[in-house]
Amino acid sequence: MKLSQIMKGPRLKVERANYHINTLIRDCAVMPAHLYEVSNGQTEHLHPITKQYRFALTYRPKQPIPEHYGAIMGDAVNNLREALDYWIRGATMCVGPRRKLHFPFAASWEALKTSKNYGQVERTFPDAAKFISEQIKPCRDTNLHLWAAASLCNDNKHDDFLPVTSATEWGGNVTLRAGNISMQLPTFVFDANRPLNAVGSDGPMSIENEFKVSATITFPKGAIFENEPVIPTLLHMSQVVSQTLDMLEEFITPYAT
């Protein structure tokens, strides 16, 4: 099999993963408008003295915010895992017919050679199995970010893809006016999945300029990368997979036609 054919699919999968990571970057910089609404009006709360209804600038999520980001995270990681599966399947065609193999991973390097996927690769392409074991070491204790690409896909890690999402209201040039009083909108950090009464007033308020919301997403408690920021972690995972493909390309070159 030609080298270009072996490497094309895996490289495209990494490109696709990076597309999803860039989507996360974009949707965090400015949270998509369909995810939330901001209302500015009368509330059901009475002023304790005047007994008049108060007014509030209120943020409300329109759909579960973590699920929006979690779906994109899952797409990114799945593509990184598939890049390695594509490589091993293409590589084995240098020594025999195409087989549906999976790139081997293990929680520890000592356990790698006894894993099911490693055994299948070793029987099909012993040199590749040896190179993966000795040079790539796709294990939690030896190559964490590469191992995570498989673990996040395989080990019932649905909750890892439901990130903790905090949101920041961008004040910037947004000005609130209530009667004769005007103020620059302050910055708030809050749970994007819950409503927030950002500013209250005894009278109607007006807003000048556009109101925007940004988001910060981190891995949840109990996740592999607990409390770590999602985007830098995924970017590093993508870089590690790309570097791994570079090593695998160098290995397979002598076998390719």
Backbone hydrogen bonds, N-H to C=O, Kabsch-Sander energy under -0.5 kcal/mol:
donor,donor_aa,acceptor,acceptor_aa,energy
6,I,2,K,-1.9
7,M,3,L,-2.3
8,K,4,S,-1.7
9,G,5,Q,-0.7
11,R,7,M,-2.3
12,L,8,K,-2.3
13,K,9,G,-2.0
14,V,10,P,-1.8
15,E,11,R,-2.2
16,R,12,L,-2.3
17,A,13,K,-2.2
18,N,14,V,-2.5
19,Y,15,E,-1.9
20,H,16,R,-1.9
21,I,17,A,-2.2
22,N,18,N,-2.6
23,T,19,Y,-1.7
24,L,20,H,-2.0
25,I,21,I,-2.3
26,R,22,N,-2.4
27,D,23,T,-2.8
28,C,24,L,-1.7
29,A,25,I,-2.2
30,V,26,R,-2.0
31,M,213,V,-3.3
35,L,32,P,-1.9
36,Y,33,A,-1.0
37,E,60,R,-2.5
39,S,58,T,-2.5
41,G,56,A,-1.8
43,T,54,R,-3.1
47,H,52,Q,-2.9
51,K,47,H,-1.8
54,R,45,H,-2.8
55,F,201,S,-3.4
56,A,41,G,-2.4
57,L,199,V,-2.8
58,T,39,S,-2.8
58,T,56,A,-0.7
59,Y,196,L,-3.1
60,R,37,E,-2.4
62,K,35,L,-3.0
63,Q,35,L,-1.0
68,H,64,P,-1.1
68,H,65,I,-0.5
69,Y,65,I,-1.6
70,G,66,P,-3.1
71,A,67,E,-2.1
72,I,68,H,-1.0
73,M,69,Y,-2.3
74,G,70,G,-2.5
75,D,71,A,-1.9
76,A,72,I,-2.1
77,V,73,M,-2.5
78,N,74,G,-2.6
79,N,75,D,-1.7
80,L,76,A,-1.6
81,R,77,V,-2.4
82,E,78,N,-2.6
83,A,79,N,-1.7
84,L,80,L,-1.0
84,L,81,R,-0.6
85,D,81,R,-1.8
86,Y,82,E,-2.9
87,W,83,A,-1.5
88,I,84,L,-2.2
89,R,85,D,-1.9
90,G,86,Y,-2.2
91,A,87,W,-3.0
92,T,88,I,-1.8
93,M,89,R,-0.6
93,M,90,G,-0.7
94,C,91,A,-1.9
95,V,92,T,-1.5
96,G,92,T,-0.8
101,L,99,R,-1.8
106,A,138,P,-1.4
111,A,108,S,-0.6
112,L,108,S,-0.6
112,L,109,W,-0.9
113,K,109,W,-0.5
114,T,111,A,-0.8
115,S,112,L,-1.7
119,G,115,S,-2.1
120,Q,116,K,-1.9
121,V,117,N,-2.0
122,E,118,Y,-3.0
123,R,119,G,-2.0
124,T,120,Q,-1.3
125,F,121,V,-3.6
128,A,125,F,-0.6
129,A,125,F,-2.0
130,K,126,P,-2.4
131,F,127,D,-2.2
132,I,128,A,-2.7
133,S,129,A,-2.4
134,E,130,K,-2.7
135,Q,131,F,-2.9
136,I,131,F,-1.2
137,K,132,I,-2.9
139,C,137,K,-2.4
140,R,106,A,-1.4
141,D,107,A,-0.8
142,T,139,C,-1.0
143,N,139,C,-3.1
146,L,143,N,-0.6
147,W,143,N,-2.7
148,A,144,L,-2.3
149,A,145,H,-0.6
149,A,146,L,-0.9
150,A,146,L,-0.7
150,A,147,W,-1.0
151,S,147,W,-2.5
152,L,148,A,-2.7
153,C,150,A,-0.5
154,N,150,A,-2.2
155,D,151,S,-2.2
156,N,154,N,-0.7
160,D,157,K,-1.1
161,F,157,K,-0.8
161,F,158,H,-1.4
162,L,159,D,-1.6
164,V,218,T,-2.4
165,T,163,P,-0.5
166,S,164,V,-0.6
166,S,216,T,-2.5
167,A,190,F,-3.1
168,T,214,S,-2.4
169,E,188,F,-1.3
170,W,168,T,-0.6
170,W,212,K,-2.1
171,G,169,E,-0.9
174,V,171,G,-3.2
175,T,208,E,-1.5
176,L,183,M,-3.0
177,R,206,S,-2.2
178,A,181,I,-2.9
181,I,178,A,-2.0
183,M,176,L,-2.4
185,L,174,V,-2.8
188,F,169,E,-0.6
190,F,167,A,-2.0
192,A,165,T,-1.8
192,A,190,F,-0.6
194,R,191,D,-1.8
196,L,59,Y,-2.4
198,A,57,L,-2.2
198,A,196,L,-1.1
199,V,57,L,-1.1
201,S,55,F,-2.7
206,S,177,R,-2.4
208,E,175,T,-2.4
212,K,170,W,-0.7
212,K,210,E,-0.5
214,S,168,T,-2.5
215,A,28,C,-2.9
216,T,166,S,-3.2
218,T,164,V,-2.2
219,F,228,E,-2.7
223,A,220,P,-1.8
226,E,223,A,-1.3
227,N,219,F,-2.0
228,E,225,F,-2.4
230,V,217,I,-2.4
233,T,229,P,-1.3
234,L,230,V,-2.7
235,L,231,I,-2.5
236,H,232,P,-2.1
237,M,233,T,-2.4
238,S,234,L,-2.5
239,Q,235,L,-2.1
240,V,236,H,-2.5
241,V,237,M,-2.4
242,S,238,S,-2.4
243,Q,239,Q,-2.4
244,T,240,V,-2.3
245,L,241,V,-2.4
246,D,242,S,-1.8
247,M,243,Q,-1.8
248,L,244,T,-2.6
249,E,245,L,-2.6
250,E,246,D,-1.9
251,F,247,M,-2.0
252,I,248,L,-2.5
253,T,249,E,-1.5
255,Y,252,I,-1.4
256,A,252,I,-1.3
256,A,253,T,-0.6
257,T,1,M,-1.8
